[in-house]
Amino acid sequence: MPIIAVCNQKGGTGKTCTAVHLAHWLKTRKRKQVILIDADPQQSAYVWLQGIEKSSVRAIGDVNELLEQVPELAKSTEFVVIDSPPQLAETARAILFCCDLAVIPMQPTGLDLHSTNDAFRLVRQAKTLRNGNPIAAVFLSRAIKGTRLKNESMSILSQIPDISLLKTVVHQKQAIADAFGQRATIWEMKDGESSAKEYQSLFKEVLELAK
């Protein structure tokens, strides 16, 4: 079944938050069987999801274990979601060699636009060696409404070959920042309604690509 990796070699893009919310949304809103694999040495996704639903998350950081276990886990569940690590190119490359869909969150800043080129490069290498796989998509995360940089970033990303730009933008909100500390998702946060709508819209786009 589909293996969805949330990846970016730059930290602070909302990667872990996206992976946790995607796994939780698939399980609770779409009633799917889901396993989230935390491949980040910090294990933030593992700690976060352990506080919500212990049976749905595994911590696997070793490259060989990822290559061996991810395909096997995909046989026993409907979706596998992977929270990829930042900077560890070998691990990130291994994940791209076993996933069906790579989702890349990116902040709309000049630094992020530059740094995310490394992620795009790894994706293209995997696509070349795997005859077009994984499918790849990028979206703006932690954006500020009404800023020129947000619109400029969308324009630049729309021109990147072989990588789809998702229409949904996830904006920076305090409720998202607070969710980890409360071991909750945005759907349980009293001030998280607008962010919940954005995540739901985003994940519907992701699900379409994962079919």
N, C-alpha and C positions, 0 to 999 in steps of 0.2 A: 504494500500500500504506500501512498505518497510519503516521501521523506522530505521535510521542509527545513532548511537551514536558515537561521537568521544570522547574518554575518557582516562584519566590517572590521578591518584591522585597526581602525581607530577607535579608541575607547570613548565613552560618554555620548554615544549616538542614540541611546535608547534601545540598544540591542537586546539586553536581558529583559527589560520591561516588555518589549514586543513579544519575545519568545514565551514568557510566562503568560501574558494575556491571550496570546494565540492558542496555547495549549488549553488554558482554562475555558476559553470561548468555545473551542471545538468540543470539549467534554460536556460543559454545562448548558450551552445554548444550542449546539447541533447534535448533542447526544451521541458523540463519536467516542470510540476507544482511542485513547491518546497516551503516548509515552513521551515525556520531555527528557532529553539528554542534555545535561550540563557539561560541556566540554571546556568551560572556562576554569582555570586554576583557582580563581577566587570563589567559585561555587555559589555565587549569589542567587542564581535561579534555583539551585537545589535547596538552599536554606529557605528561600521565599516560598516555594511550592510545598516544601515539607510542612510548613505551617498551615497549609490549606488542604492538601490532599496527598498524603504520603505515598500512596501506591503508584502515583503517576509520574514519578521523576527518578532519574538515575544520574549519578555523577560518573562520567567516563572521560578521563583526560589523556590516557595513553593512546598514541596513534594506532598501534597495532590492534588494540582492543576496540577502538572505534571502527576500524575497517572490518573486523571480524563480527562484532556484536550488532552494529546498526542494521545490516541486511537481515540478520536473524530476527531481531526485534520487529522489523517491518513486516515479517511474515505472520506475527502473532497479534498485531494490532492494526487499527484502521489508519492511524496517522502517527508518524514520528516527527517531533519537532526538536531541532538541535539549536542550543544556544552556543554559537561558536566563540572561540577565544579571540581577543585582540592580539595582534602582533605575532603570534606564534604561527609562522607561515607554513610549517610542515603539517601542523594539526589542521589549520584552515584548508590546506590543499587536500588533505585526506578526506575532510568532510565534503568538499566540493566534488570529490570523486565517487561519493556514494549517495549524494542527495539528488532528488528529482527537481527541486525548486530552491533557488537561493534568493532570499529576500534581504535587501540591503537598506537599512535605515541610515539616513544622512541628515545632519544638521545643515541649515542654510547659512553657512559661513564660508568665507574664502579659504580658510584653513581646511575645513572639512571637504570642500570640493577638491582641493589638492590631494589630501590624504586618502580619500576614497578611491583615487585612481589605482592604488595598490590592490584594493579589493576587486575593482573591475578587471584589472590585469589577470589576477588569479582565476576569476570566472572565465575569462576568454581562453586561458590556457586549458582549463578543464573542458570547455565546450569544444575546443579544437581536438583534443585527445579522445573525447567521448562522443564524437560525431553529433554535436549540437546540444548535449546535456551538460549541466542542468539548465532548465529554463531559469532566467534571471530577471529580477525586478528590483527597482529602487523606489524609495518614497522619502518624502521630507518628514523628519521627526524633530520634535522640540522647536517648532517654528513659532515665530511671533507674528500675529495677525497684522496686516496692514503695512508690512515693511517692504521696501523695494528689493532687498536682498532675497526675500522669499520668492518673489515673482521672477527675479533674475535667475535664481537657482532652478526653478521649475523649467524655465526656457532652456537653460544649458543642459539639464538632465534629459529633456525630451529629444535631444539631438544625439545622444549616445547610441551607437549602433549595437544591436544584439541584446540590449538590456531594456526592458519595458519600464516606463515611468508610470507608477500607480497614481491615479487621480487624487486619492484621499491624502490629505495632509494632517498629521497629528501635531496639534499645537501644544506649546509648553503650558502646563497647568500645575498648580500646587498639589492638587489631588493626586496626580500621577507621581509626583515626587514623594508624597507621604505614604503611598500604598505599601511599599516594601516594609517600612517601619511598623505598620499596623498588621503585617502579614495578611493583606487583603488584596483584592483586585479593584479596579476602578468601579466595577459594578456594585461593590459594597460600600463605596465611599459616598457620604451624603452630598458632597459637592462635586461628584464625578460624572454627572449626567451628560454634559457636552462631550467630555473625553470618551465616555462609553460609546456614544454615537459615532465618534470618529473611528475608534478601534473596530466597531462592528462593520462600518463601511469599508475600512481597510481590509479586514479579514474576509469579507465577501469577495473582494477583488482577488485576494490571495487564493481563495478556494476555487475560483474560476480558473486560475492559472494551473492549479494543482490537479485538475481533472484529467 
